[in-house]
Amino acid sequence: MASWAPTAKVVVVPWTRNERAATAGIKTTSYADNVVALAHAKARGATEALLMNTAGLLCEGTGSNVFVVLDGELVTPPLSSGCLAGVTRALVLEWTGAVERDVPPSALLGADEVFLTSSTRDVQGVHAVGDDEYAGAPGPVTAEVAAVFAERAAADIDP
């Protein structure tokens, strides 16, 4: 399996995730929306697409969960946003004291740091959201979360 770069460029796509759908938060075989969103991102030089939900709040990536550092606080959208309850997301929440709360799209531009989590990425910093770049990505919080995740995951292969 190919490894991911230490940081990624992401784009926010114009399509939404329906947080009230019967399949919200469930991994299904219907990935058409994700395929279209990811193709949109790749056409813009990004490796991941971020989706808002129908309430206009940050939800998730096509194959990842998203965390933001806001004024030193580590935040991720709650499951009620419609995001998938990713295993890596859950472990980062448990191991770092991150909090779940609604994240408006403006928080992406005002964030100190942004990172993605998934079972293939583990913890991957974000160096750009569209044309807006984060200097020094991955930042210190992302680096610390990645180190904690790597250490804890290595200590217990079935955390």
C-alpha positions as CSV (number, residue, x, y, z in Angstrom):
1,M,0.0,0.0,0.0
2,A,1.4,3.4,-0.9
3,S,1.9,5.8,1.9
4,W,0.4,9.3,2.1
5,A,2.5,12.5,2.0
6,P,2.9,14.2,5.4
7,T,0.5,16.9,4.3
8,A,-2.3,17.3,1.8
9,K,-4.1,19.9,-0.2
10,V,-7.9,19.7,0.2
11,V,-10.8,21.5,-1.5
12,V,-14.3,22.2,-0.3
13,V,-16.7,20.9,-2.9
14,P,-20.1,22.4,-3.8
15,W,-22.0,19.3,-2.9
16,T,-23.3,18.4,0.5
17,R,-23.6,15.4,2.7
18,N,-27.2,14.9,4.0
19,E,-26.8,14.5,7.7
20,R,-30.5,13.4,8.0
21,A,-30.3,10.7,5.3
22,A,-31.1,7.1,6.3
23,T,-27.5,6.2,5.4
24,A,-25.9,9.2,7.2
25,G,-22.8,8.0,9.1
26,I,-22.9,4.5,7.6
27,K,-20.3,3.0,5.3
28,T,-22.2,1.9,2.2
29,T,-21.3,0.6,-1.2
30,S,-22.8,3.7,-2.8
31,Y,-19.7,5.9,-3.3
32,A,-20.8,7.8,-6.3
33,D,-21.0,11.2,-4.5
34,N,-17.5,10.6,-3.1
35,V,-16.1,9.6,-6.5
36,V,-17.5,12.8,-8.1
37,A,-16.2,15.0,-5.2
38,L,-12.8,13.4,-5.2
39,A,-12.5,13.9,-9.0
40,H,-13.4,17.5,-8.5
41,A,-10.7,17.8,-5.9
42,K,-8.0,16.1,-8.0
43,A,-8.8,18.3,-11.0
44,R,-7.9,21.2,-8.7
45,G,-4.6,19.7,-7.5
46,A,-5.9,18.3,-4.2
47,T,-5.9,14.8,-2.8
48,E,-9.1,15.1,-0.8
49,A,-12.5,16.8,-1.0
50,L,-14.2,18.2,2.1
51,L,-18.0,18.2,2.2
52,M,-20.3,20.4,4.2
53,N,-23.7,19.1,5.3
54,T,-27.1,20.5,4.4
55,A,-26.9,22.9,7.4
56,G,-23.8,24.4,5.9
57,L,-21.4,23.0,8.5
58,L,-18.2,21.0,8.0
59,C,-18.9,17.3,7.8
60,E,-16.1,15.1,6.4
61,G,-13.8,14.2,3.5
62,T,-14.6,11.6,0.9
63,G,-12.5,9.0,2.7
64,S,-11.4,10.9,5.9
65,N,-12.6,12.7,8.9
66,V,-11.4,16.3,9.5
67,F,-10.0,18.0,12.6
68,V,-9.3,21.7,13.1
69,V,-7.3,23.5,15.7
70,L,-9.1,26.7,16.8
71,D,-7.4,28.9,19.3
72,G,-5.5,25.9,20.6
73,E,-8.5,23.7,20.9
74,L,-8.7,20.5,18.9
75,V,-12.2,20.2,17.3
76,T,-13.9,17.7,14.9
77,P,-17.5,17.8,13.6
78,P,-19.9,15.7,15.7
79,L,-21.4,12.5,14.4
80,S,-24.7,14.4,14.1
81,S,-23.1,16.3,11.2
82,G,-23.5,13.2,9.1
83,C,-19.8,12.2,9.1
84,L,-18.7,8.6,9.3
85,A,-17.7,7.4,12.8
86,G,-14.2,6.6,11.6
87,V,-12.0,4.3,13.8
88,T,-9.0,6.6,13.6
89,R,-11.3,9.6,14.4
90,A,-12.6,7.8,17.5
91,L,-9.0,7.0,18.7
92,V,-7.8,10.5,18.2
93,L,-10.8,11.8,20.2
94,E,-10.1,9.3,23.0
95,W,-6.3,9.7,23.0
96,T,-6.1,13.5,22.7
97,G,-9.1,15.1,24.4
98,A,-10.3,16.6,21.2
99,V,-13.9,17.8,21.3
100,E,-16.8,17.4,18.9
101,R,-18.8,20.5,17.9
102,D,-20.3,22.1,14.9
103,V,-17.6,23.7,12.6
104,P,-18.6,26.4,10.2
105,P,-16.8,26.5,6.9
106,S,-15.1,29.8,7.9
107,A,-13.3,27.9,10.6
108,L,-11.2,26.2,7.9
109,L,-9.7,29.6,6.9
110,G,-9.4,30.8,10.5
111,A,-7.9,27.6,11.9
112,D,-4.4,27.4,13.3
113,E,-4.1,23.9,11.8
114,V,-6.2,21.4,9.9
115,F,-5.6,17.6,9.6
116,L,-7.3,14.5,8.3
117,T,-7.7,11.1,9.8
118,S,-8.4,7.7,8.3
119,S,-7.4,4.1,8.6
120,T,-5.0,4.6,5.6
121,R,-3.8,8.1,6.4
122,D,-3.6,7.8,10.2
123,V,-3.1,11.6,10.9
124,Q,-2.2,13.7,7.9
125,G,-1.7,17.5,8.1
126,V,-3.4,19.8,5.6
127,H,-1.1,22.4,4.0
128,A,-3.8,24.1,1.9
129,V,-7.5,24.4,1.6
130,G,-8.1,25.4,-2.0
131,D,-5.7,28.3,-2.7
132,D,-5.3,29.2,1.0
133,E,-2.1,27.7,2.5
134,Y,-1.1,27.0,6.1
135,A,2.5,28.0,6.7
136,G,4.6,25.3,8.4
137,A,2.1,22.5,8.0
138,P,2.0,20.1,9.7
139,G,1.7,22.3,12.7
140,P,2.8,21.5,16.3
141,V,-0.7,20.2,17.4
142,T,-0.9,18.0,14.3
143,A,2.6,16.7,14.8
144,E,1.8,15.9,18.4
145,V,-1.4,14.1,17.6
146,A,0.4,12.1,14.9
147,A,3.1,11.1,17.4
148,V,0.6,10.1,20.0
149,F,-1.4,8.2,17.4
150,A,1.6,6.4,16.1
151,E,2.9,5.5,19.6
152,R,-0.5,4.3,20.9
153,A,-1.3,2.4,17.7
154,A,2.1,0.6,17.7
155,A,1.7,-0.4,21.3
156,D,-1.6,-2.1,20.7
157,I,-2.3,-3.4,17.2
158,D,-6.0,-3.7,18.1
159,P,-6.7,-0.5,20.1
